[in-house]
């Protein structure tokens, strides 16, 4: 009974806890690395050379795979960045189409012929052209449903194929992308 009273339970010290206390006390990575290296067994020289050759080939393959993944990632990021830039420009161009319609209406009614507003309108159109904005408003060209929206068809003896005879509302494109189809009157053969 005396043994049970005098013997207090002492918790066993976990080796990981002891190592943690030592690293906290020493506090630097160099001593931790030395402890790890001291605990590693050294293999005989022949097995090291054979193992190193296999490890080197495996590491080389891993490195080549990682390099290919990085190159593909970089290409994808550059492509996505270019597409995002184009989409931003197209968004701005689309938001300015009603302003261009108002400018065209002002010119048609003679309100924007000369003076400061005519100069501002011309500068705006020139600036938008530098970002790739092009008009689709040609009269006398063959009707193309990908760039023209036919609102009215008129029979005509003067044409052999469907031809744009009048543009009611100008269309716009940026590069190959149609921002808005031109609304037109189409002359069709009789």
ABEGO torsion letter per residue (X at the ends): XAAAAABBBBBBBBAAAAAAAAAAAAGBAAAAAAAAAAABBBBBAAAAAAAAAAAAAAAAAAAAAAAAAAAAAAAAAAAAAAAAAAAAAAAAAAAAAAAAAAAAAAAAAGABABEAAAAAAAAAAAAAAAAGBBBBABBGBBBBAAABBBABBBBBAABABBBBABBABBBBBBEABBABBBBBBBBBBX
